[in-house]
Each structure stands twice: as C-alpha cells, then as structure tokens.
Amino acid sequence: MTRDDVVNTALLAKGTPFLHQGRVLGLGMDCAGLFVYICGALGLPHRDAIGYPRTPFGGELERQLDGQPSLRRIDIGVAEKGDILVMRMTKQPQHIAIHAGDESGYPCVIHASEMHGGVVHHRIDELWRARVVRAYRFEGLQ
C-alpha cells in the first residue's frame, strides 16, 4: 500500500455529505467514517466505534486511534502524505483528516467536515495547522 493509495481512496469520498457517524460513500460520513471507509477499501484491519458524541472528550479520540491495529503514532513533524492528522477544534482532539501531500508548495488535507458540509480537500492554512495536535501512520505505508 502506498501513500497515493490512501489519498486516492480518500479523494473518492470527496463530495459525500457530512453525516455524524455516517459510513457510506456518497450518502454520508463523518471524519471517523472517512477513516473506516479508507481502511475497508484498502483491506486494512480496523476497529469501528459507534455511539460516540459529535465532540469527543476525555481523550476518547486518541484512545480509539491508539487502539487501531493498522496505525502507529508518529511525531507531527514527520507527518506526510497519507498520514492521519488529529486536530483540536476547541480544547480537546476531536477531528481527524488525511494529509493529502503538498500541492503547489502548500500542504493539503482531505476530511469530512460538518463546517464544509461534507468530505472536502483543501490547503492547510495557519488556522488548520495550529489545530493539528497528533499524527498517525498506517503500518507498512510506503
């Protein structure tokens, strides 16, 4: 599996409407649903959580990601295309995005965003960069 495989799979979900706890391409998904979709499409082992609140608290998002059999935590400074970025929207980590690599010299992300209405692809500006608090890499990613 390559970094392009992860990003190209995530891009297939672009335009899918936002739906809290959604998991269905074209119908609706949230940021965790995008992760689950990517894992399923690429045949990666994963654990899907259900019944979680819109704004995870108490470190729940990180516990879920730390428990994923196909992920390992990495330093934010080495995160690159195909890696998972964990973001803090308020005080706690509560959102994940796929690092889409650099385009025209700017890093980009793909994520299911309620604010944007669905799965979107855009540059990481200073505001989004400041939100990133953790990073994960798929095992065996090349």
C-alpha positions as CSV (number, residue, x, y, z in Angstrom):
1,M,0.0,0.0,0.0
2,T,1.3,3.4,-0.9
3,R,0.7,7.0,0.2
4,D,-1.1,7.6,-3.1
5,D,-3.4,4.6,-2.4
6,V,-4.5,6.3,0.8
7,V,-5.0,9.7,-0.7
8,N,-6.7,8.5,-3.9
9,T,-9.1,6.4,-1.8
10,A,-9.9,9.4,0.4
11,L,-10.5,11.5,-2.7
12,L,-13.1,9.1,-3.9
13,A,-15.2,10.2,-1.0
14,K,-14.9,13.9,-1.9
15,G,-18.4,15.4,-2.1
16,T,-20.0,12.9,0.2
17,P,-22.3,14.9,2.6
18,F,-21.4,15.2,6.2
19,L,-23.4,12.8,8.5
20,H,-22.4,12.3,12.1
21,Q,-21.4,8.6,12.4
22,G,-22.0,8.1,8.7
23,R,-20.0,5.4,6.9
24,V,-21.5,5.3,3.4
25,L,-19.7,6.7,0.4
26,G,-21.9,9.2,-1.4
27,L,-24.6,9.1,1.3
28,G,-22.9,10.5,4.3
29,M,-19.9,10.2,6.6
30,D,-18.0,12.0,9.3
31,C,-14.3,12.2,9.9
32,A,-14.1,8.7,11.6
33,G,-16.3,7.4,8.8
34,L,-13.8,8.5,6.2
35,F,-11.1,6.6,8.1
36,V,-13.3,3.5,8.3
37,Y,-14.1,3.8,4.5
38,I,-10.4,4.1,3.7
39,C,-9.5,1.0,5.8
40,G,-12.3,-1.0,4.3
41,A,-11.5,-0.1,0.7
42,L,-7.8,-0.9,1.2
43,G,-8.4,-4.1,3.2
44,L,-6.8,-2.7,6.4
45,P,-7.7,-4.1,9.8
46,H,-9.6,-1.5,11.9
47,R,-12.0,-1.2,14.8
48,D,-15.0,0.9,14.2
49,A,-16.5,2.9,17.1
50,I,-20.2,3.5,17.4
51,G,-22.3,5.8,19.6
52,Y,-19.7,8.5,20.0
53,P,-20.6,12.1,20.6
54,R,-20.1,14.9,18.0
55,T,-17.4,16.3,20.1
56,P,-15.2,13.5,21.7
57,F,-13.9,14.3,25.1
58,G,-11.7,12.8,27.8
59,G,-9.1,11.6,25.3
60,E,-11.5,9.2,23.6
61,L,-10.5,10.0,20.0
62,E,-6.8,9.3,20.8
63,R,-7.7,6.1,22.7
64,Q,-9.6,4.9,19.6
65,L,-6.7,5.8,17.3
66,D,-4.1,4.3,19.6
67,G,-6.2,1.0,19.5
68,Q,-6.3,0.8,15.7
69,P,-4.4,-2.3,14.6
70,S,-3.3,-0.6,11.3
71,L,-2.0,2.7,12.9
72,R,1.0,3.8,14.9
73,R,1.5,7.2,16.4
74,I,4.3,9.4,14.8
75,D,5.7,12.8,15.5
76,I,3.8,15.6,13.9
77,G,6.9,17.0,12.4
78,V,7.4,13.9,10.2
79,A,3.7,13.6,9.0
80,E,3.4,13.5,5.3
81,K,1.0,12.4,2.5
82,G,-1.2,9.5,3.6
83,D,-0.8,10.1,7.3
84,I,-3.7,10.8,9.7
85,L,-3.7,14.2,11.4
86,V,-5.6,14.6,14.7
87,M,-7.0,18.1,15.3
88,R,-8.2,20.1,18.2
89,M,-11.2,22.2,17.2
90,T,-11.7,23.6,20.7
91,K,-9.8,22.3,23.7
92,Q,-9.5,18.6,23.0
93,P,-8.6,16.5,20.0
94,Q,-11.9,15.8,18.2
95,H,-11.3,15.7,14.5
96,I,-9.2,13.7,12.0
97,A,-8.0,14.4,8.5
98,I,-5.9,12.7,5.9
99,H,-2.7,14.5,4.9
100,A,-3.1,14.9,1.1
101,G,0.5,15.9,0.5
102,D,1.8,19.2,-0.9
103,E,0.2,20.9,-3.8
104,S,1.9,24.0,-5.3
105,G,4.1,24.1,-2.2
106,Y,1.2,24.0,0.3
107,P,0.2,21.0,2.4
108,C,-3.4,19.9,1.9
109,V,-5.9,17.7,3.8
110,I,-9.0,15.6,3.0
111,H,-11.6,15.3,5.7
112,A,-15.3,15.0,6.4
113,S,-16.2,18.4,7.8
114,E,-19.5,19.5,9.2
115,M,-18.4,23.1,8.7
116,H,-17.8,22.5,5.0
117,G,-20.9,20.2,4.6
118,G,-19.1,17.0,3.7
119,V,-15.8,15.5,2.5
120,V,-13.6,18.2,1.2
121,H,-10.0,18.7,0.0
122,H,-8.2,22.0,0.8
123,R,-5.0,23.6,1.8
124,I,-3.8,23.6,5.4
125,D,-3.7,27.3,6.3
126,E,-2.3,28.7,9.5
127,L,-5.6,28.1,11.4
128,W,-5.8,24.4,10.4
129,R,-2.1,23.9,11.0
130,A,-2.5,25.2,14.6
131,R,-5.2,22.7,15.2
132,V,-3.0,19.6,14.5
133,V,-2.0,18.0,17.8
134,R,-1.1,14.4,16.8
135,A,-0.3,12.3,13.8
136,Y,-0.6,8.6,12.9
137,R,0.8,6.5,10.1
138,F,-0.7,3.4,8.6
139,E,1.5,0.3,9.2
140,G,3.5,-0.7,6.2
141,L,2.9,2.6,4.3
142,Q,5.4,3.2,1.6
